[in-house]
Amino acid sequence: MKRTAIGIVLVLTIGVAFGAPLKIVNVSAPAINCKFDTDCKITVQDSGVDITLAGTTGKGRLQSRLFPVGEAGTAAAGLYPYEYRINLTNLVGTSPKACVTEFTIKFGPVKSVDYDGDGSLDQVYVVTQGGLGSAGPISADQSMGTITFKFQSHPCSGSAAGNGETSYFFGLTSAQAPTEVTATLKTSAGTVSLKAKAPLPAPPPQGSLQKGSPKPSGPKPVAPMQ
């Protein structure tokens, strides 16, 4: 029984890291803060880059939001939280509208946390109440260090500045610290590459040999004389 349990944990861990659909749940703010902070109060660090698309005017914004590492005693203790928002509020285009279909980002292994409090582990949360936005990803899949979030043709550009749509904040956690990575936003008006904040995969343990790595050089050990 013990071996079976260990095997299940290993399969789940490998699946999340190297290729599997990620479980998405809806949450509310500020309740989600309690998963990272014992007082449920968080000071966030926001950064972002402009989104410009062919056939549109104005600019959208890809927002990356970082939190402090999860405090001891919380569900996400010791983990780095990452949130994203795709804001097309000020992107103008109506013939046809420019709508988001996919968001792909380089991302290290995802840690599982019970975000919605139902007793089971989740990998992605979407803040559908108490925050900004009107659309969230309908699926998320991770494969070989890249996560692809798929949207059901929303958010979209608007008929005038301020009339476009923004996604909900959607987030996940990792044991790795943030760095700058490349993300790709796919829309009905084209695809653009953007900069975002995300964790890189953990480096291999020192002393371990990866497939294809050169073997250590040096004299071979000599067997003792009999």
N, CA, C and O of each residue as an XYZ file, in Angstrom:
904
protein
N       0.825     -1.209      0.000
C       0.000      0.000      0.000
C       0.859      1.260      0.000
O       0.559      2.228     -0.698
N       1.957      1.236      0.809
C       2.849      2.383      0.879
C       3.476      2.659     -0.466
O       3.564      3.812     -0.888
N       3.925      1.589     -1.161
C       4.532      1.768     -2.484
C       3.528      2.337     -3.477
O       3.879      3.173     -4.310
N       2.275      1.882     -3.390
C       1.234      2.383     -4.287
C       1.018      3.868     -4.082
O       0.902      4.616     -5.053
N       0.961      4.311     -2.821
C       0.758      5.724     -2.516
C       1.897      6.567     -3.050
O       1.669      7.635     -3.618
N       3.131      6.093     -2.872
C       4.295      6.825     -3.384
C       4.231      6.920     -4.895
O       4.537      7.966     -5.467
N       3.836      5.838     -5.545
C       3.737      5.842     -7.005
C       2.733      6.846     -7.498
O       2.980      7.523     -8.496
N       1.579      6.965     -6.810
C       0.558      7.930     -7.211
C       1.086      9.349     -7.093
O       0.880     10.166     -7.990
N       1.773      9.651     -5.983
C       2.340     10.989     -5.792
C       3.334     11.316     -6.897
O       3.327     12.425     -7.432
N       4.197     10.351     -7.245
C       5.179     10.585     -8.294
C       4.516     10.851     -9.629
O       4.943     11.738    -10.367
N       3.472     10.091     -9.953
C       2.765     10.285    -11.225
C       2.146     11.659    -11.289
O       2.231     12.335    -12.314
N       1.507     12.092    -10.177
C       0.893     13.417    -10.151
C       1.935     14.511    -10.309
O       1.728     15.480    -11.039
N       3.073     14.344     -9.607
C       4.123     15.356     -9.687
C       4.700     15.445    -11.081
O       4.874     16.543    -11.608
N       5.003     14.301    -11.692
C       5.575     14.300    -13.039
C       4.576     14.843    -14.038
O       4.947     15.561    -14.967
N       3.294     14.499    -13.850
C       2.270     14.954    -14.782
C       2.151     16.462    -14.804
O       2.095     17.065    -15.876
N       2.112     17.085    -13.623
C       1.982     18.535    -13.553
C       3.215     19.210    -14.125
O       3.106     20.271    -14.741
N       4.386     18.618    -13.934
C       5.619     19.254    -14.380
C       5.873     19.067    -15.872
O       6.417     19.964    -16.517
N       5.489     17.914    -16.436
C       5.958     17.584    -17.769
C       4.874     17.324    -18.815
O       5.205     16.993    -19.954
N       3.608     17.460    -18.474
C       2.610     17.326    -19.505
C       1.301     16.788    -18.982
O       1.132     15.579    -18.828
N       0.363     17.697    -18.705
C      -0.933     17.282    -18.199
C      -1.847     18.487    -18.161
O      -1.381     19.621    -18.058
N      -3.163     18.247    -18.246
C      -4.096     19.351    -18.021
C      -4.036     19.794    -16.566
O      -3.898     18.965    -15.665
N      -4.138     21.079    -16.339
C      -4.124     21.625    -14.986
C      -5.554     21.903    -14.540
O      -6.374     22.389    -15.319
N      -5.839     21.593    -13.295
C      -7.177     21.808    -12.760
C      -7.395     23.286    -12.444
O      -6.594     23.906    -11.744
N      -8.495     23.845    -12.973
C      -8.837     25.252    -12.775
C     -10.045     25.356    -11.862
O     -11.024     24.629    -12.034
N      -9.978     26.271    -10.877
C     -11.120     26.527    -10.000
C     -11.369     28.029     -9.903
O     -10.450     28.831    -10.069
N     -12.614     28.399     -9.633
C     -12.979     29.796     -9.435
C     -12.893     30.155     -7.958
O     -13.294     29.373     -7.097
N     -12.367     31.344     -7.671
C     -12.233     31.819     -6.294
C     -12.694     33.269     -6.229
O     -13.004     33.882     -7.251
N     -12.735     33.805     -5.016
C     -13.123     35.204     -4.830
C     -12.007     35.950     -4.120
O     -11.164     35.353     -3.450
N     -12.018     37.260     -4.280
C     -11.083     38.137     -3.575
C     -11.891     38.948     -2.553
O     -13.030     39.325     -2.829
N     -11.318     39.218     -1.387
C      -9.927     38.963     -0.974
C      -9.697     37.599     -0.320
O      -8.628     37.369      0.244
N     -10.674     36.688     -0.382
C     -10.517     35.402      0.309
C      -9.300     34.629     -0.170
O      -8.666     33.926      0.617
N      -8.960     34.749     -1.466
C      -7.813     34.017     -2.001
C      -6.516     34.434     -1.312
O      -5.564     33.655     -1.260
N      -6.471     35.666     -0.780
C      -5.265     36.139     -0.094
C      -4.912     35.263      1.103
O      -3.741     35.130      1.459
N      -5.930     34.668      1.722
C      -5.707     33.862      2.931
C      -4.926     32.586      2.634
O      -4.395     31.962      3.553
N      -4.849     32.194      1.375
C      -4.062     31.010      1.016
C      -2.564     31.300      1.084
O      -1.741     30.385      1.099
N      -2.219     32.610      1.126
C      -0.808     33.014      1.107
C      -0.383     33.812      2.334
O       0.807     33.893      2.638
N      -1.338     34.398      3.036
C      -1.010     35.297      4.144
C      -1.950     35.018      5.311
O      -3.162     34.916      5.117
N      -1.405     34.891      6.522
C      -2.223     34.553      7.688
C      -3.194     35.667      8.047
O      -4.242     35.401      8.634
N      -2.863     36.924      7.702
C      -3.762     38.048      7.957
C      -4.660     38.349      6.756
O      -5.516     39.231      6.810
N      -4.447     37.596      5.667
C      -5.239     37.774      4.433
C      -5.043     39.153      3.802
O      -5.899     39.635      3.060
N      -3.915     39.773      4.104
C      -3.603     41.075      3.518
C      -2.275     40.968      2.771
O      -1.269     40.542      3.337
N      -2.280     41.356      1.501
C      -1.098     41.181      0.654
C      -0.759     42.482     -0.065
O      -1.632     43.157     -0.611
N       0.518     42.812     -0.053
C       1.017     43.922     -0.877
C       1.572     43.327     -2.154
O       2.542     42.569     -2.121
N       0.959     43.666     -3.289
C       1.339     43.046     -4.554
C       2.387     43.885     -5.283
O       2.566     45.071     -5.006
N       3.066     43.241     -6.213
C       4.042     43.909     -7.076
C       3.613     43.672     -8.519
O       3.680     42.547     -9.014
N       3.175     44.726     -9.188
C       2.664     44.616    -10.555
C       3.684     45.099    -11.576
O       4.433     46.045    -11.332
N       3.697     44.431    -12.723
C       4.468     44.882    -13.875
C       3.650     44.536    -15.111
O       2.737     43.713    -15.046
N       3.974     45.158    -16.228
C       3.178     44.875    -17.419
C       3.850     45.358    -18.690
O       4.805     46.134    -18.660
N       3.326     44.877    -19.807
C       3.806     45.288    -21.126
C       2.598     45.580    -22.004
O       1.520     45.018    -21.811
N       2.800     46.478    -22.982
C       1.713     46.857    -23.882
C       1.394     45.746    -24.876
O       2.262     44.962    -25.260
N       0.130     45.700    -25.281
C      -0.333     44.776    -26.320
C      -0.824     45.615    -27.493
O      -1.767     46.393    -27.351
N      -0.194     45.460    -28.638
C      -0.658     46.118    -29.864
C      -0.906     45.040    -30.915
O      -0.140     44.084    -31.040
N      -1.995     45.215    -31.668
C      -2.388     44.211    -32.656
C      -2.712     44.872    -33.982
O      -3.211     45.996    -34.024
N      -2.426     44.166    -35.060
C      -2.738     44.669    -36.397
C      -4.242     44.890    -36.536
O      -5.046     44.081    -36.073
N      -4.612     46.002    -37.183
C      -6.022     46.292    -37.416
C      -6.724     46.939    -36.242
O      -7.936     47.149    -36.283
N      -5.966     47.262    -35.177
C      -6.553     47.921    -34.014
C      -5.780     49.197    -33.699
O      -4.675     49.406    -34.198
N      -6.367     50.032    -32.877
C      -5.680     51.219    -32.373
C      -5.680     51.169    -30.850
O      -6.400     50.379    -30.240
N      -4.862     52.026    -30.251
C      -4.739     51.986    -28.809
C      -3.865     50.822    -28.365
O      -3.227     50.161    -29.184
N      -3.846     50.586    -27.078
C      -2.995     49.536    -26.522
C      -3.730     48.748    -25.450
O      -4.496     49.297    -24.658
N      -3.474     47.449    -25.451
C      -3.894     46.609    -24.341
C      -2.731     46.481    -23.369
O      -1.718     47.168    -23.499
N      -2.890     45.595    -22.396
C      -1.852     45.450    -21.373
C      -1.860     44.024    -20.828
O      -2.903     43.506    -20.428
N      -0.680     43.397    -20.818
C      -0.501     42.123    -20.135
C       0.086     42.428    -18.770
O       1.186     42.973    -18.668
N      -0.635     42.082    -17.731
C      -0.229     42.386    -16.370
C       0.274     41.129    -15.678
O      -0.401     40.100    -15.670
N       1.471     41.222    -15.096
C       2.016     40.162    -14.248
C       1.982     40.663    -12.812
O       2.456     41.761    -12.520
N       1.426     39.861    -11.922
C       1.313     40.258    -10.511
C       2.022     39.239     -9.635
O       1.754     38.040     -9.719
N       2.933     39.723     -8.792
C       3.673     38.874     -7.864
C       3.258     39.181     -6.438
O       2.961     40.328     -6.103
N       3.238     38.146     -5.590
C       2.986     38.271     -4.155
C       4.264     37.894     -3.414
O       5.160     37.277     -3.990
N       4.349     38.265     -2.133
C       5.416     37.698     -1.293
C       5.239     36.184     -1.169
O       4.140     35.664     -1.365
N       6.307     35.492     -0.848
C       6.249     34.041     -0.659
C       5.210     33.707      0.409
O       5.091     34.415      1.409
N       4.462     32.629      0.193
C       3.434     32.223      1.143
C       3.965     32.066      2.557
O       5.008     31.449      2.770
N       3.249     32.622      3.517
C       3.700     32.588      4.911
C       3.529     31.196      5.523
O       2.683     30.408      5.099
N       4.351     30.922      6.520
C       4.216     29.667      7.270
C       2.823     29.593      7.891
O       2.307     30.583      8.410
N       2.232     28.421      7.830
C       0.901     28.244      8.385
C      -0.219     28.433      7.388
O      -1.386     28.237      7.726
N       0.120     28.816      6.143
C      -0.897     28.970      5.105
C      -0.850     27.775      4.152
O       0.091     26.982      4.180
N      -1.871     27.659      3.314
C      -1.941     26.539      2.369
C      -0.799     26.574      1.358
O      -0.367     25.531      0.867
N      -0.314     27.771      1.049
C       0.755     27.928      0.057
C       2.070     28.340      0.710
O       2.848     29.087      0.118
N       2.319     27.866      1.910
C       3.538     28.237      2.645
C       4.786     27.916      1.834
O       4.938     26.809      1.316
N       5.684     28.905      1.731
C       6.957     28.714      1.048
C       6.884     28.768     -0.466
O       7.898     28.566     -1.134
N       5.716     29.033     -1.022
C       5.554     29.045     -2.479
C       5.435     30.475     -3.022
O       4.986     31.387     -2.328
N       5.847     30.639     -4.276
C       5.767     31.925     -4.951
C       4.457     31.996     -5.751
O       4.221     31.151     -6.613
N       3.607     32.990     -5.477
C       2.371     33.135     -6.241
C       2.602     33.982     -7.507
O       3.399     34.920     -7.502
N       1.894     33.632     -8.578
C       1.947     34.368     -9.853
C       0.524     34.572    -10.359
O      -0.260     33.625    -10.428
N       0.197     35.812    -10.713
C      -1.104     36.099    -11.310
C      -0.920     36.867    -12.616
O       0.065     37.581    -12.801
N      -1.891     36.704    -13.520
C      -1.847     37.378    -14.813
C      -3.224     37.952    -15.142
O      -4.251     37.425    -14.714
N      -3.226     39.048    -15.915
C      -4.476     39.622    -16.416
C      -4.225     40.169    -17.814
O      -3.243     40.875    -18.045
N      -5.109     39.844    -18.737
C      -5.016     40.323    -20.122
C      -6.058     41.420    -20.289
O      -7.258     41.150    -20.349
N      -5.587     42.655    -20.364
C      -6.465     43.823    -20.341
C      -6.537     44.471    -21.730
O      -5.572     45.084    -22.185
N      -7.679     44.331    -22.393
C      -7.888     44.945    -23.709
C      -8.863     46.116    -23.622
O      -9.481     46.482    -24.622
N      -9.003     46.704    -22.441
C      -9.965     47.787    -22.219
C      -9.758     48.947    -23.190
O     -10.723     49.507    -23.710
N      -8.503     49.304    -23.432
C      -8.212     50.458    -24.281
C      -7.740     50.080    -25.679
O      -7.193     50.915    -26.399
N      -7.949     48.830    -26.062
C      -7.634     48.398    -27.422
C      -8.902     48.552    -28.267
O      -9.946     47.990    -27.939
N      -8.800     49.315    -29.354
C      -9.978     49.646    -30.169
C      -9.916     48.888    -31.489
O      -8.926     48.973    -32.216
N     -10.970     48.150    -31.793
C     -11.060     47.416    -33.049
C     -12.388     46.709    -33.127
O     -12.738     45.950    -32.223
N     -13.139     46.940    -34.190
C     -14.491     46.369    -34.282
C     -14.767     45.655    -35.590
O     -15.852     45.093    -35.745
N     -13.837     45.647    -36.545
C     -14.139     45.087    -37.872
C     -13.139     44.015    -38.308
O     -12.323     44.284    -39.189
N     -13.168     42.810    -37.728
C     -13.967     42.418    -36.554
C     -13.225     42.755    -35.271
O     -12.142     43.340    -35.305
N     -13.813     42.384    -34.138
C     -13.146     42.584    -32.863
C     -11.911     41.692    -32.760
O     -11.858     40.610    -33.345
N     -10.930     42.164    -32.011
C      -9.755     41.330    -31.702
C     -10.031     40.637    -30.377
O     -10.183     41.301    -29.352
N     -10.099     39.306    -30.386
C     -10.455     38.541    -29.185
C      -9.363     37.524    -28.852
O      -8.781     36.917    -29.751
N      -9.094     37.342    -27.583
C      -8.052     36.427    -27.119
C      -8.538     34.984    -27.229
O      -9.662     34.664    -26.843
N      -7.677     34.120    -27.761
C      -7.992     32.687    -27.835
C      -7.006     31.843    -27.022
O      -7.390     30.812    -26.469
N      -5.731     32.272    -26.941
C      -4.747     31.508    -26.177
C      -3.700     32.432    -25.563
O      -3.371     33.483    -26.113
N      -3.192     32.014    -24.421
C      -2.067     32.687    -23.770
C      -1.086     31.604    -23.362
O      -1.418     30.735    -22.557
N       0.122     31.649    -23.913
C       1.138     30.626    -23.654
C       2.341     31.270    -22.971
O       2.807     32.329    -23.392
N       2.841     30.625    -21.914
C       3.941     31.209    -21.158
C       4.888     30.113    -20.683
O       4.453     29.023    -20.314
N       6.196     30.414    -20.695
C       7.177     29.505    -20.119
C       7.010     29.528    -18.607
O       6.979     30.594    -17.991
N       6.902     28.333    -18.011
C       6.613     28.263    -16.578
C       7.173     26.971    -16.028
O       6.992     25.902    -16.611
N       7.861     27.078    -14.890
C       8.427     25.897    -14.243
C       7.353     25.026    -13.620
O       6.166     25.305    -13.786
N       7.743     23.966    -12.899
C       6.772     23.063    -12.291
C       5.762     23.795    -11.419
O       6.130     24.663    -10.628
N       4.491     23.444    -11.564
C       3.394     24.063    -10.828
C       3.148     23.295     -9.530
O       3.134     22.064     -9.523
N       2.957     24.017     -8.450
C       2.619     23.396     -7.172
C       1.097     23.381     -6.994
O       0.402     24.324     -7.376
N       0.602     22.300     -6.411
C      -0.839     22.147     -6.204
C      -1.239     22.657     -4.824
O      -0.575     22.383     -3.824
N      -2.345     23.408     -4.795
C      -2.864     23.993     -3.557
C      -4.394     23.886     -3.596
O      -4.992     23.970     -4.669
N      -5.017     23.705     -2.451
C      -6.481     23.713     -2.384
C      -6.956     25.161     -2.337
O      -7.147     25.726     -1.260
N      -7.147     25.761     -3.520
C      -7.494     27.180     -3.590
C      -8.940     27.469     -3.211
O      -9.222     28.508     -2.614
N      -9.861     26.571     -3.545
C     -11.276     26.864     -3.302
C     -11.821     26.215     -2.036
O     -13.014     26.321     -1.754
N     -10.958     25.543     -1.267
C     -11.356     25.017      0.027
C     -12.282     23.825     -0.004
O     -13.011     23.587      0.959
N     -12.273     23.050     -1.113
C     -13.164     21.889     -1.186
C     -12.477     20.595     -0.755
O     -13.065     19.516     -0.834
N     -11.233     20.707     -0.300
C     -10.517     19.530      0.179
C      -9.679     18.821     -0.868
O      -8.969     17.872     -0.533
N      -9.734     19.244     -2.125
C      -8.917     18.642     -3.176
C      -7.939     19.674     -3.724
O      -8.170     20.879     -3.623
N      -6.835     19.183     -4.311
C      -5.788     20.072     -4.787
C      -6.097     20.618     -6.172
O      -6.670     19.930     -7.017
N      -5.708     21.865     -6.386
C      -5.907     22.565     -7.655
C      -4.574     23.111     -8.139
O      -3.616     23.212     -7.372
N      -4.520     23.464     -9.422
C      -3.288     24.053     -9.956
C      -3.455     25.503    -10.430
O      -2.493     26.270    -10.403
N      -4.647     25.881    -10.858
C      -4.895     27.234    -11.370
C      -6.159     27.783    -10.714
O      -7.155     27.070    -10.589
N      -6.121     29.045    -10.297
C      -7.325     29.690     -9.772
C      -7.660     30.923    -10.604
O      -6.771     31.592    -11.131
N      -8.949     31.213    -10.713
C      -9.440     32.374    -11.452
C     -10.288     33.211    -10.503
O     -11.242     32.710     -9.908
N      -9.935     34.495    -10.361
C     -10.639     35.368     -9.420
C     -11.884     35.923    -10.109
O     -11.836     36.987    -10.726
N     -12.996     35.200    -10.002
C     -14.227     35.571    -10.697
C     -15.136     36.482     -9.873
O     -16.102     37.032    -10.402
N     -14.835     36.646     -8.586
C     -15.628     37.520     -7.723
C     -14.706     38.412     -6.905
O     -13.666     37.973     -6.413
N     -15.108     39.679     -6.770
C     -14.346     40.604     -5.945
C     -13.170     41.244     -6.644
O     -12.370     41.926     -6.003
N     -13.046     41.041     -7.948
C     -11.933     41.627     -8.701
C     -12.381     42.098    -10.070
O     -13.572     42.121    -10.378
N     -11.416     42.470    -10.880
C     -11.694     42.957    -12.226
C     -11.908     41.802    -13.198
O     -11.501     40.671    -12.935
N     -12.551     42.102    -14.327
C     -12.608     41.140    -15.411
C     -13.978     40.568    -15.693
O     -14.917     40.720    -14.913
N     -14.065     39.897    -16.844
C     -15.321     39.283    -17.268
C     -15.116     37.959    -17.981
O     -16.087     37.348    -18.428
N     -13.875     37.498    -18.099
C     -13.609     36.236    -18.795
C     -12.340     35.610    -18.245
O     -11.379     36.310    -17.926
N     -12.341     34.287    -18.138
C     -11.171     33.565    -17.661
C     -10.841     32.415    -18.575
O     -11.630     32.088    -19.461
N      -9.688     31.787    -18.383
C      -9.320     30.639    -19.218
C     -10.262     29.471    -18.967
O     -10.686     29.234    -17.836
N     -10.588     28.735    -20.045
C     -11.460     27.568    -19.906
C     -10.649     26.284    -19.759
O     -11.191     25.248    -19.373
N      -9.351     26.349    -20.066
C      -8.480     25.195    -19.865
C      -7.045     25.669    -19.755
O      -6.701     26.768    -20.188
N      -6.201     24.809    -19.159
C      -4.771     25.092    -19.041
C      -4.023     23.775    -19.139
O      -4.358     22.811    -18.450
N      -3.011     23.732    -19.997
C      -2.229     22.514    -20.181
C      -0.746     22.859    -20.112
O      -0.290     23.821    -20.730
N      -0.001     22.058    -19.351
C       1.436     22.256    -19.253
C       2.165     21.122    -19.942
O       1.841     19.951    -19.745
N       3.163     21.478    -20.762
C       3.970     20.487    -21.456
C       5.384     21.005    -21.617
O       5.603     22.049    -22.231
N       6.348     20.275    -21.064
C       7.773     20.594    -21.222
C       8.091     22.049    -20.899
O       8.750     22.736    -21.680
N       7.621     22.512    -19.751
C       7.982     23.847    -19.293
C       7.195     24.975    -19.897
O       7.584     26.132    -19.736
N       6.094     24.697    -20.593
C       5.247     25.736    -21.172
C       3.794     25.460    -20.812
O       3.333     24.322    -20.902
N       3.061     26.515    -20.397
C       1.640     26.386    -20.098
C       0.845     27.152    -21.139
O       1.164     28.299    -21.452
N      -0.195     26.516    -21.678
C      -1.097     27.161    -22.619
C      -2.472     27.286    -21.984
O      -3.117     26.287    -21.663
N      -2.912     28.537    -21.805
C      -4.254     28.825    -21.313
C      -5.140     29.115    -22.521
O      -4.790     29.941    -23.364
N      -6.271     28.446    -22.606
C      -7.189     28.672    -23.716
C      -8.408     29.448    -23.238
O      -8.937     29.207    -22.153
N      -8.844     30.396    -24.088
C      -9.990     31.237    -23.790
C     -11.078     30.992    -24.833
O     -10.797     30.576    -25.957
N     -12.323     31.256    -24.444
C     -13.441     31.064    -25.358
C     -13.775     32.395    -26.031
O     -14.853     32.958    -25.844
N     -12.789     32.889    -26.837
C     -12.956     34.118    -27.629
C     -13.296     35.346    -26.785
O     -14.099     36.178    -27.208
N     -12.707     35.470    -25.619
C     -12.828     36.656    -24.763
C     -11.601     36.672    -23.872
O     -11.085     35.608    -23.528
N     -11.112     37.858    -23.485
C     -11.650     39.198    -23.694
C     -11.423     39.721    -25.119
O     -10.605     39.185    -25.866
N     -12.165     40.780    -25.482
C     -12.096     41.353    -26.826
C     -11.855     42.856    -26.767
O     -12.070     43.500    -25.740
N     -11.397     43.401    -27.908
C     -11.257     44.850    -28.047
C     -12.643     45.497    -28.082
O     -13.651     44.806    -28.232
N     -12.688     46.839    -27.942
C     -13.969     47.549    -27.913
C     -14.130     48.517    -29.062
O     -13.232     48.682    -29.888
N     -15.288     49.155    -29.106
C     -15.594     50.121    -30.171
C     -14.949     51.477    -29.920
O     -14.852     52.298    -30.832
N     -14.506     51.717    -28.685
C     -13.825     52.958    -28.324
C     -12.951     52.684    -27.110
O     -13.139     51.693    -26.403
N     -11.986     53.581    -26.877
C     -11.108     53.424    -25.716
C     -11.938     53.358    -24.440
O     -12.804     54.202    -24.211
N     -11.675     52.372    -23.625
C     -12.421     52.185    -22.393
C     -13.574     51.216    -22.507
O     -14.167     50.838    -21.496
N     -13.912     50.795    -23.748
C     -15.051     49.894    -23.957
C     -14.646     48.437    -24.179
O     -15.505     47.567    -24.320
N     -13.342     48.173    -24.210
C     -12.900     46.806    -24.409
C     -13.057     45.976    -23.135
O     -13.540     46.470    -22.117
N     -12.652     44.727    -23.205
C     -12.820     43.798    -22.089
C     -11.469     43.454    -21.458
O     -10.419     43.599    -22.083
N     -11.522     43.008    -20.239
C     -10.336     42.511    -19.559
C     -10.627     41.132    -18.987
O     -11.756     40.837    -18.597
N      -9.614     40.302    -18.942
C      -9.786     38.989    -18.312
C      -9.817     39.144    -16.801
O      -9.414     40.173    -16.260
N     -10.301     38.105    -16.129
C     -10.104     38.022    -14.690
C      -8.608     37.839    -14.411
O      -7.850     37.459    -15.303
N      -8.193     38.106    -13.182
C      -6.881     37.652    -12.744
C      -6.935     36.128    -12.630
O      -7.882     35.574    -12.070
N      -5.922     35.462    -13.160
C      -5.807     34.015    -12.979
C      -4.391     33.726    -12.499
O      -3.431     34.355    -12.945
N      -4.271     32.758    -11.575
C      -2.983     32.574    -10.933
C      -2.644     31.128    -10.633
O      -3.477     30.231    -10.767
N      -1.404     30.923    -10.226
C      -0.860     29.622     -9.870
C       0.404     29.835     -9.051
O       0.876     30.966     -8.937
N       0.957     28.782     -8.483
C       2.119     28.921     -7.615
C       3.231     27.968     -8.016
O       3.009     26.961     -8.687
N       4.440     28.322     -7.581
C       5.631     27.533     -7.880
C       6.594     27.630     -6.706
O       6.523     28.563     -5.906
N       7.481     26.674     -6.613
C       8.539     26.729     -5.606
C       9.715     27.578     -6.083
O      10.650     27.831     -5.323
N       9.667     28.018     -7.347
C      10.782     28.759     -7.934
C      10.510     30.263     -7.955
O       9.370     30.699     -8.114
N      11.579     31.044     -7.791
C      11.490     32.502     -7.786
C      11.220     33.041     -9.187
O      11.503     32.358    -10.171
N      10.674     34.261     -9.295
C      10.322     34.824    -10.608
C      11.521     35.316    -11.396
O      12.546     35.712    -10.840
N      11.359     35.277    -12.700
C      12.307     35.874    -13.630
C      11.521     36.354    -14.838
O      10.312     36.133    -14.908
N      12.171     36.998    -15.781
C      11.482     37.468    -16.987
C      11.498     36.381    -18.051
O      12.552     35.832    -18.371
N      10.338     36.076    -18.591
C      10.209     35.033    -19.599
C       9.446     35.587    -20.801
O       8.949     36.713    -20.773
N       9.362     34.778    -21.850
C       8.604     35.149    -23.037
C       7.244     34.468    -23.016
O       7.141     33.267    -22.768
N       6.203     35.251    -23.280
C       4.844     34.732    -23.386
C       4.317     35.047    -24.780
O       4.792     35.966    -25.447
N       3.330     34.271    -25.208
C       2.714     34.475    -26.518
C       1.213     34.629    -26.339
O       0.558     33.812    -25.692
N       0.683     35.694    -26.925
C      -0.753     35.940    -26.884
C      -1.322     35.728    -28.285
O      -0.940     36.407    -29.238
N      -2.241     34.772    -28.388
C      -2.877     34.470    -29.671
C      -4.280     35.065    -29.674
O      -5.078     34.811    -28.772
N      -4.570     35.863    -30.705
C      -5.877     36.490    -30.819
C      -6.420     36.305    -32.230
O      -5.721     35.818    -33.119
N      -7.664     36.699    -32.421
C      -8.268     36.633    -33.751
C      -7.662     37.642    -34.711
O      -7.900     37.579    -35.917
N      -6.867     38.588    -34.169
C      -6.222     39.601    -35.009
C      -4.733     39.335    -35.184
O      -4.030     40.162    -35.765
N      -4.236     38.202    -34.697
C      -2.825     37.879    -34.844
C      -2.213     37.424    -33.536
O      -2.884     37.367    -32.506
N      -0.925     37.101    -33.589
C      -0.189     36.593    -32.434
C       0.974     37.516    -32.119
O       1.677     37.966    -33.023
N       1.178     37.797    -30.841
C       2.277     38.674    -30.430
C       3.065     38.009    -29.306
O       2.513     37.250    -28.509
N       4.373     38.308    -29.254
C       5.240     37.834    -28.176
C       5.400     38.955    -27.160
O       5.590     40.114    -27.528
N       5.322     38.604    -25.881
C       5.349     39.582    -24.809
C       6.269     39.104    -23.684
O       6.573     37.916    -23.575
N       6.698     40.037    -22.864
C       7.483     39.697    -21.683
C       6.563     39.579    -20.470
O       5.608     40.341    -20.321
N       6.870     38.614    -19.612
C       6.072     38.398    -18.410
C       6.965     37.859    -17.308
O       8.121     37.509    -17.545
N       6.419     37.796    -16.098
C       7.137     37.241    -14.950
C       6.649     35.818    -14.689
O       5.446     35.561    -14.647
N       7.588     34.908    -14.516
C       7.250     33.509    -14.262
C       8.475     32.797    -13.717
O       9.584     33.320    -13.817
N       8.297     31.613    -13.141
C       9.442     30.842    -12.644
C      10.030     29.969    -13.743
O       9.312     29.461    -14.605
N      11.328     29.806    -13.700
C      11.980     28.841    -14.587
C      12.012     27.482    -13.903
O      11.887     27.411    -12.680
N      12.176     26.404    -14.661
C      12.295     25.080    -14.042
C      13.469     25.026    -13.079
O      14.471     25.719    -13.259
N      13.331     24.193    -12.053
C      14.401     24.032    -11.078
C      15.619     23.408    -11.751
O      15.468     22.513    -12.582
N      16.833     23.868    -11.407
C      18.046     23.263    -11.975
C      18.220     21.849    -11.462
O      17.750     21.534    -10.369
N      18.884     20.985    -12.222
C      19.121     19.612    -11.744
C      20.032     19.627    -10.536
O      20.860     20.530    -10.413
N      19.913     18.659     -9.636
C      20.783     18.601     -8.451
C      22.253     18.510     -8.849
O      22.592     17.860     -9.838
N      23.104     19.148     -8.098
C      24.534     19.093     -8.381
C      25.031     17.658     -8.257
O      24.664     16.918     -7.344
N      25.876     17.299     -9.210
C      26.440     15.964     -9.184
C      25.647     14.962     -9.984
O      26.120     13.852    -10.226
N      24.406     15.343    -10.415
C      23.605     14.410    -11.207
C      23.964     14.556    -12.672
O      24.316     15.646    -13.124
N      23.877     13.468    -13.411
C      24.175     13.481    -14.832
C      22.885     13.457    -15.618
O      22.032     12.602    -15.377
N      22.723     14.380    -16.557
C      21.574     14.399    -17.437
C      21.884     13.599    -18.691
O      23.046     13.420    -19.055
N      20.845     13.126    -19.342
C      21.018     12.368    -20.573
C      21.727     13.236    -21.599
O      21.309     14.366    -21.854
N      22.788     12.720    -22.186
C      23.532     13.472    -23.182
C      24.661     14.287    -22.610
O      25.458     14.850    -23.361
N      24.750     14.368    -21.255
C      25.831     15.129    -20.641
C      27.136     14.358    -20.761
O      27.133     13.127    -20.733
N      28.264     15.077    -20.897
C      29.552     14.378    -20.977
C      29.881     13.696    -19.667
O      29.613     14.240    -18.596
N      30.454     12.522    -19.743
C      30.846     11.804    -18.543
C      32.088     12.450    -17.947
O      32.914     12.997    -18.678
N      32.226     12.390    -16.636
C      33.391     13.008    -15.999
C      34.681     12.376    -16.503
O      34.785     11.163    -16.686
N      35.665     13.257    -16.720
C      36.952     12.779    -17.208
C      37.877     12.496    -16.035
O      37.569     12.801    -14.883
N      39.021     11.902    -16.362
C      39.982     11.608    -15.302
C      40.362     10.146    -15.324
O      39.741      9.346    -16.024
N      41.390      9.789    -14.552
C      41.849      8.394    -14.546
C      40.803      7.469    -13.948
O      40.095      7.830    -13.008
N      40.720      6.275    -14.509
C      39.795      5.284    -13.987
C      40.354      4.703    -12.702
O      41.570      4.576    -12.558
N      39.485      4.349    -11.766
C      39.999      3.754    -10.510
C      40.680      2.425    -10.766
O      40.253      1.643    -11.616
N      41.728      2.184    -10.032
C      42.494      0.944    -10.192
C      42.078     -0.031     -9.122
O      42.027      0.319     -7.943
N      41.780     -1.258     -9.519
C      41.375     -2.276     -8.558
C      42.546     -2.633     -7.658
O      43.676     -2.710     -8.139
N      42.318     -2.851     -6.380
C      43.424     -3.215     -5.465
C      44.015     -4.556     -5.835
O      43.313     -5.446     -6.316
N      45.315     -4.697     -5.609
C      45.991     -5.945     -5.913
C      45.632     -6.993     -4.874
O      45.509     -6.704     -3.684
N      45.468     -8.222     -5.359
C      45.138     -9.339     -4.470
C      46.416     -9.922     -3.888
O      46.362    -10.875     -3.111
